[in-house]
């Protein structure tokens, strides 16, 4: 699935603003406002999207903190606020959203609190298959040991209660 990756310098998504809103929520709201304004002006470019996009339409898929004080945020813009699954039919074209955001990079940087946006690009996000899941044998062994310990403890307690009752 194609996503938009934005690299931003010196940003903390978990920080709270003076309105007690998280920066993540503010980021989503501002991205939604920029894309929504474009879609209102160019309605034929944004087919099947809701009239006014909100922060619920922005879905953050990954956040990577890089070592050089920059953060890479991967997100998609959904066409509808009611989403059960993310797929190519339920999200806006990532290339189009990238061009919308790239065209307004200076104003977007200013609106996001003066942060420096290093790059905006599209990337592919792949879902890990079921066969690629990790082996859980260590977890099963640990749980088995705990279950055996609890079983032995309860058996000893039951035997002592029976002896005291007789």
Secondary structure, DSSP 8 states (H G I E B T S, - for coil): -EEEEEEEES--TT-B-TTS-BHHHHHHHHHHHHHHHHHHH-GGGSTT--SS--GGGEEEEEEEE-TTSEEEEEEEEBSSS--SS--TTTB--HHHHHHHHHHTHHHHHHHTTS-EEEEEEEEE-----GGGS---HHHHHHHHHHHHHHHHHHHHHHHHHHHHH-
